[in-house]
Amino acid sequence: MSGSPVISVKGLTAGYGSRNTIADVSFTIEKGEILCLVGESGCGKSTILRSLFSSPEIKITSGDVILDGRDLSELSEDDRREYCSEKMCMVFQSPGASFNPIRTYEKQFTETLKSHGKYDPATFRQKVAEAFAKVELTDSERILKQCPYALSGGMNQRVALALAMLLDQGILLCDEPTSALDATIQLQVAKELKRLRDECGVTMIVVTHNLALARYLADRIGVMYAGRLVEVGAYCDLLCHPNHPYTRSLMAAIPSLDGKMPSGLPGQPPLSGPSETGCEFRDRCPCAVQECADKIYTLEKVHDSHYVACCSNGEGGSI
């Protein structure tokens, strides 16, 4: 891939109220690229998406976000949200965040498409039926007349994905898009997301706990811990040659087909947010050395596009 990045994030620090949840996050994404963000709950993955989408509950403390060549810090709050909604669409982890529970899907689909200038009454029902079919939803007429409260969480998640496909934005932000779905539907949705990238050039950031989904979808994977990126690289490089002890711990926790029990990771990520210096993972890390507590936290190049923030480089212990 080549050309100017569609998204460029530099030193992004943001959170909720007075508490920062992410700190000094930097990455770029080119058109048609898929970046998957992985890590335990509470590591800041969803906060990155909400910061990019200019969600009203997010407070950006510092850093720059350049979206399609435009620096969002130069826009007013209202202009920023309008510009972001024109360029990207977000599929939330909770389907309840996408829809009003007591209004029919037909009304909500119509209003959303109209607000984006993409409503055509002559083709509306046909396009909805096609989008529903891609996520294994049949009987589109019946579903359109339903309200979200009447359907399961998994069904609502699929309807949200179908709406995202209808909006046909150039950038798609997905927060755990398959977490509420059963295994067969997860595969169908994963294939459809990849088709959107391959055939339509859609750029995506996908937050997931599922490393198998990340392996299937991603061009690059970013590993988050305590509000910071600890490792970033091409999916094949990062998964085959993980450098950070936390990345290796996540992979060791995956059940294998050979009957070997997965290795659990004791403790939990800190709840106080990212610190200014030192590695937050050091208290759980078998490779920790004294320098881990003092060194300024930075991503350093391993090779090519593979970066890791680990002063011991995984030495001094085993996982």
Residue pairs with C-beta under 8 A, 6 or more apart in sequence:
1 30
1 31
1 32
1 33
1 219
2 30
3 30
3 31
4 30
4 69
5 28
5 29
5 30
5 66
6 29
6 30
6 31
6 33
6 67
6 68
6 170
6 171
6 203
7 27
7 28
7 29
7 52
7 65
7 66
7 67
7 68
7 171
7 203
7 205
8 28
8 64
8 65
8 66
9 25
9 26
9 27
9 28
9 48
9 52
9 63
9 64
9 65
9 66
10 26
10 63
10 64
10 65
10 66
11 24
11 25
11 26
11 62
11 63
11 64
12 22
12 24
12 25
12 26
12 48
12 51
12 60
12 62
12 63
12 64
12 65
13 20
13 22
13 23
13 24
13 25
13 60
13 61
13 62
13 63
14 20
14 21
14 22
14 47
14 51
14 58
14 59
14 60
14 61
14 63
15 21
15 22
15 47
15 58
15 59
15 61
15 273
16 47
16 57
16 58
16 59
17 59
19 273
20 61
20 227
20 273
20 274
21 44
21 47
21 227
21 273
21 274
22 44
22 47
22 48
22 51
22 227
22 228
22 274
23 227
23 228
23 273
23 274
23 276
24 63
24 228
24 274
24 297
25 44
25 48
25 63
25 227
25 228
25 229
26 63
26 229
26 299
27 35
27 222
27 229
27 232
29 35
29 203
29 205
30 203
31 170
31 201
31 203
32 197
32 201
32 202
32 203
33 203
33 204
33 219
33 220
34 193
34 194
34 197
34 203
34 204
34 205
34 206
34 217
34 218
34 219
34 220
35 204
35 205
35 206
35 218
35 219
35 220
35 221
35 222
36 205
36 206
36 207
36 208
36 213
36 214
36 217
36 218
36 220
36 221
36 222
36 235
37 45
37 48
37 205
37 206
37 207
37 208
37 221
37 222
37 223
37 224
38 45
38 208
38 209
38 211
38 214
38 221
38 222
38 223
38 224
38 250
39 45
39 209
39 223
39 224
39 225
39 246
39 250
40 209
40 225
40 250
40 268
40 269
41 209
42 268
42 269
42 271
43 224
43 225
43 226
43 227
43 269
44 224
44 226
44 227
44 228
44 274
45 175
45 207
45 224
46 93
46 175
46 207
47 58
47 227
48 205
48 207
48 224
49 90
49 173
49 175
49 205
49 207
50 57
50 58
51 58
51 60
51 65
52 65
52 67
52 84
52 88
52 173
52 205
53 84
53 88
53 90
53 173
54 72
54 77
54 80
54 81
54 84
56 81
64 71
64 72
64 73
65 71
65 72
65 73
66 72
67 83
67 84
67 87
67 88
67 171
68 87
68 170
70 83
72 80
72 83
72 84
75 83
85 116
86 116
86 169
87 169
87 170
87 171
88 169
88 170
88 171
88 172
88 173
89 164
89 167
89 169
89 171
89 172
89 173
90 164
90 172
90 173
90 174
90 175
91 98
91 157
91 160
91 161
91 164
91 172
91 173
91 174
91 175
91 177
92 98
92 160
92 175
93 175
93 176
93 179
93 207
94 153
95 148
95 153
95 156
95 157
95 159
95 160
95 180
96 148
96 156
98 156
98 160
98 163
99 105
99 108
99 148
99 156
99 159
99 160
100 108
100 148
101 147
101 148
101 149
102 147
102 148
102 149
103 147
104 144
104 145
104 146
104 147
105 143
105 144
105 145
105 146
105 147
105 148
105 159
106 144
106 145
109 124
109 128
109 144
109 163
109 166
110 119
110 124
112 163
112 167
113 119
113 124
113 166
113 167
116 167
118 166
118 167
118 168
120 127
125 140
125 141
125 144
127 166
128 140
128 144
128 162
128 166
129 140
131 162
131 163
131 165
131 166
132 138
132 140
132 143
132 158
132 159
132 162
133 140
134 162
134 165
134 188
134 192
135 158
135 159
135 161
135 162
135 185
135 188
135 189
135 192
136 158
136 184
136 185
136 188
137 143
137 155
137 158
137 159
137 162
143 151
143 159
148 156
148 159
151 159
153 180
154 180
154 181
154 182
154 185
156 180
157 177
157 178
157 179
157 180
157 181
158 181
158 185
158 189
161 177
161 189
161 192
164 172
165 192
165 196
168 200
169 202
170 201
170 202
170 203
171 202
171 203
171 204
171 205
172 193
172 196
172 202
172 203
172 204
172 205
173 204
173 205
174 193
174 204
174 205
174 206
174 207
175 207
176 207
176 208
176 209
177 189
177 193
177 206
177 208
178 185
178 186
178 189
178 190
178 208
178 210
178 213
179 208
179 209
179 210
181 189
186 213
190 213
190 216
190 217
193 204
193 206
193 217
194 216
194 217
196 202
196 204
197 203
197 204
204 217
206 213
206 214
206 217
206 218
208 214
211 239
211 250
211 251
211 254
212 254
214 221
214 235
215 235
215 239
218 235
219 234
219 235
220 232
220 233
220 234
220 235
220 238
220 305
221 232
221 233
221 234
221 235
221 238
221 239
222 229
222 231
222 232
223 229
223 230
223 231
223 232
223 238
223 244
223 246
223 247
223 250
224 230
225 246
225 269
225 280
225 281
226 269
226 270
226 273
226 274
226 275
226 280
226 281
227 273
227 274
227 280
228 274
228 280
228 297
228 309
229 299
229 307
229 309
230 244
230 246
230 247
230 279
230 281
230 308
230 309
230 310
231 238
231 242
231 243
231 244
231 246
231 247
231 299
231 306
231 307
231 308
231 309
231 310
232 238
232 299
232 305
232 306
232 307
233 302
233 304
233 305
233 306
233 307
234 304
234 305
234 306
237 304
237 305
237 306
238 247
238 306
239 251
241 306
242 248
242 251
243 302
243 306
243 308
243 310
243 313
243 314
244 281
244 308
244 309
244 310
244 314
245 281
245 285
245 286
245 287
245 310
245 314
245 317
245 319
246 281
246 285
248 314
248 319
249 263
249 265
249 284
249 319
250 265
252 262
252 263
252 265
252 319
253 262
253 263
253 264
253 265
254 262
255 261
255 262
256 262
263 319
265 284
266 284
267 283
267 284
269 280
270 280
274 280
274 297
275 297
276 297
277 294
277 295
277 296
277 297
278 292
278 293
278 294
278 295
278 297
279 285
279 288
279 292
279 293
279 295
279 297
279 309
279 310
279 311
281 288
282 288
282 292
282 293
285 292
285 317
286 316
286 317
286 318
286 319
287 310
287 312
287 314
287 315
287 316
287 317
287 318
287 319
288 312
288 316
288 317
289 311
289 312
289 316
291 311
291 312
292 311
292 312
295 311
297 309
298 309
299 307
299 308
299 309
300 307
300 308
300 309
301 307
302 308
